[in-house]
Amino acid sequence: MSATTARIDTRRGGADDIQQTMHAIGAAAREAAQILALAPAEQRSAALRQAGKAVREGRKAILAANAEDMAFARGRQLTPALLDRLALDEKRVEAM
């Protein structure tokens, strides 16, 4: 199974799992970048429109997951600056 079709499971939570997850995300991103680099402009534009649509449609789930992430980050006593970079709101999601 290719990196772009593999489901990335982030629920386990151990340090090794996080490292494996980040590796899988990076591999999927590299594979997608290679595919997009060779795609015609029309296909790239269509892919970006579809990604934007998916973000907009998933914004409630994205914001809910971010709220959980923010609670965890606050528990880790991250700096206010880092918390701000992690925080999402409707405006930031729309900017994606």
N, C-alpha and C positions, 0 to 999 in steps of 0.2 A: 504494500500500500504506500502511495506517495505521501510526502509530508503535507501536501495540500488537501488530501482526502482523509487523512488520519484525524480522529477526534482527539483533542488534547484535553486530558482530564486533570483539572487543577484542584480537585477536592481533597486529595490525600494529605497534603500539607507539610510533609517532612522536608528537610533541607535537600536530600537527594531527589525527592519528587519535584521540588521547585527547580533544581538545576536541570533535570530531565525535561520538565515543561518548557523552560526557557530555551533549551537547546532545540526542542521540537518547534517552538514558535519561530526561532531564528531560521531553522532549516526550511520551514514552510514559506517564510517571507523571502528567502533567497530564491527558492524555486518559483514563487509567484513573480518576483522581479524579473527573472530570466524569461519567463513566458510573456509577461507584459512588454518587455523590451523588444521582443520580436513581433509583437502583434501590431496590426495596422492601427492608425490613429482612431479610426471609428470604433474598433473593438476596445481600445483603451478607454475611450470616452464612455462607452456603454458600461464597461466594468466599473468605472468611477461613479457613474449615475446609479448603478445597482448597489454599490457599496453605500452610497449616501442614503439611498432608500432604506436599506437594511438598518443603518444606524438610526434613522428617524423612526422606523417602525419598532425598533428595539429599545428606544430611549428610556421607557419606564423600567425595563429590566436592567439596562445599563446604569441608570441612576440608583436603583435599589442595590445593585452589586457594589457600586461606588460608596454608598452609605455604609455598607458592611466593611468595606476596605478602609474607609475613613475612621470608623470606630476602632478597628484593629490598630490602625496607624497611631491614633491618639493614645491608645493603651501602651504603645511602644515609645511614647513621648518623643515623637519626631518633631523637628523644629517647625515653627509656624510657616516658614518659607516652603519647606518641603510639603507640608500639609496643603498649602495653597496650590502647589503644582499638582498634587494628587486629586484635589477636589474638582468634581464636575457639577455643573448646573445646566439648566436648559440652554442657556446661551453658549456654553462651551460645547455641549453635545451638538448643537446646530452648527457650530463652527467646524466640527469634524467633517 
